[in-house]
Amino acid sequence: MGEFLSDLKEEFRGEDDKTIKVAELKKVKQGSRIMKEFVQKFKRVARDSKYEERSLVEEFKRGINGIIRQKLMESEYSLKNIEQWHQRVTNLDKH
């Protein structure tokens, strides 16, 4: 019985950790950070969130400041994965 309870606690603790990581990811905003710093912070928080690619991209876009987001909307390039998004916004922030 003790082993069962231990396994059960571990399973639910894993879900709590995931929930916490998802909540942290939703709070990550660029704010006054340069894009490179924002990307690094986002990657750190996203690592354990268990988000799928599309969800990561949506959370990433949500966290980007309006000026960079506007530049992305005007862009002709279709970005296919989160790494492409990271690279593109970092390049846009330099210009």
C-alpha positions in Angstrom: 0.0 0.0 0.0 2.8 2.4 0.8 4.4 1.9 -2.6 1.1 2.5 -4.3 0.6 5.8 -2.4 4.2 6.9 -3.2 3.6 6.2 -6.9 0.3 8.0 -6.8 1.9 11.1 -5.2 4.7 11.1 -7.8 2.2 10.9 -10.6 0.2 13.8 -9.4 3.3 15.8 -8.5 4.4 15.5 -12.1 1.0 17.0 -13.2 1.4 19.8 -10.7 4.9 20.5 -12.1 3.5 20.6 -15.6 0.7 22.9 -14.6 3.2 25.3 -13.0 5.4 25.3 -16.0 2.5 26.0 -18.3 1.4 28.9 -16.1 5.0 30.3 -16.1 5.1 30.0 -19.9 1.9 32.1 -20.2 3.5 34.8 -18.1 6.7 35.2 -20.1 6.6 38.5 -21.9 9.2 40.4 -23.8 8.6 43.7 -21.9 11.8 45.8 -22.0 14.1 42.9 -22.7 15.9 42.7 -26.0 14.6 39.9 -28.2 17.7 37.7 -27.5 17.0 37.8 -23.8 13.3 37.1 -24.3 14.1 34.1 -26.5 16.5 32.7 -23.9 13.9 33.1 -21.1 11.2 31.6 -23.2 13.3 28.6 -24.0 14.2 28.0 -20.4 10.6 28.1 -19.2 9.3 26.1 -22.3 11.7 23.3 -21.8 9.6 21.5 -19.2 6.2 22.7 -20.2 5.5 19.6 -22.4 3.8 22.0 -24.9 3.6 20.8 -28.5 5.2 22.8 -31.3 2.0 24.8 -32.3 1.2 25.7 -28.7 4.8 26.9 -28.2 4.6 29.1 -31.2 1.3 30.6 -30.0 2.6 31.3 -26.5 5.8 32.8 -28.0 3.9 35.1 -30.3 1.7 36.2 -27.4 4.8 37.2 -25.5 6.4 39.4 -28.2 6.1 43.2 -28.1 3.7 44.8 -30.6 6.3 46.3 -32.9 8.1 43.1 -33.6 4.8 41.2 -33.9 3.6 43.8 -36.5 6.8 43.2 -38.5 6.1 39.5 -38.4 2.6 40.0 -39.7 4.0 42.1 -42.6 6.6 39.4 -43.4 6.3 37.2 -46.5 8.0 34.3 -44.8 6.1 31.4 -43.4 7.7 30.1 -40.2 7.3 26.5 -39.6 8.7 25.8 -36.1 9.6 27.5 -32.9 13.3 27.6 -33.8 12.5 29.5 -37.0 10.4 31.9 -34.9 13.3 32.5 -32.4 15.7 33.2 -35.2 13.4 35.5 -37.1 12.4 37.7 -34.2 16.0 38.0 -33.1 17.0 39.2 -36.6 14.1 41.6 -36.7 15.1 43.1 -33.3 18.5 44.0 -34.8 17.0 46.2 -37.5 
